[in-house]
Amino acid sequence: MSKKYTTKEAVELLATWGVNFTKGTLDVWRCRKEGPKYIKLRNRIFYTEESLLQFSGGLEIKTTDSEV
């Protein structure tokens, strides 16, 4: 089972990977159903390292001049 990170810990872990967001940003994204996947246990929020890694990798954008 992977470690679960609180929002504060998730922000700190993302920062070590060069992805800098505030706790408030993650809070807003959760309300908008954006950002990394999270787990809600009762009234507490947790992130897994896998979901943070996937999110920090960004989204691949295909442009018209991208190779097929």
N, C-alpha and C positions, 0 to 999 in steps of 0.2 A: 504494500500500500504506500502510495506516495505521500510526502509531507504536505500538509495544508498550511497555507500562509494567510495571515490576516491581511487586511487591506494595507495597513502600514508596512508590514513585512514584504508584501508584494511590491509596493512602491520602491522599497530599499533594494530588493532583488533585481527589479527591472533597471534601476539606476546602475547597478554593477555591470549590467550588460550594455550600458550606454543609451538606454531608453528612459528618458526623464519625464515623468508625469507626477502630479501631486495626488494625494489621497482624495482631495476634492474632485479631481478630474475623473478618477475611477468611480467615485460615488455618483456623479452626474451620468456617466456612461451606463451604469447599472440601471438608473431610472429610465434611460432612453433605450435600453436593451442593446447597447453597443459595447465595445471593448472586449476584454478577455472573458472567457467562460468562468463562471463562479459557482460555488456551492453555498446554499443557504441552509444552515442547521439552526432551527428555531429562529432566533433573531440575530444570529451571527453570520457573517459573510467570510468565506474562505476561497482561496485560489489554489490550484495545484501548479506545480512547477511545469508540468506538460502544457497546461493551458496558457501559462505566461510565456513559455518558449514559443509556442505556436503564434501567439499574438505578437510577440516582439519581432518575429520574422517578417511581419508585414503582409500585405496582399500583393500578389503578382498581377501586374497590369499589362495587358496585351495592347500594343498600339498597331496601327496599320503597317508600320515598317518593321515590326517584330518578325523574327524568323519563325516559320511554321514548324 
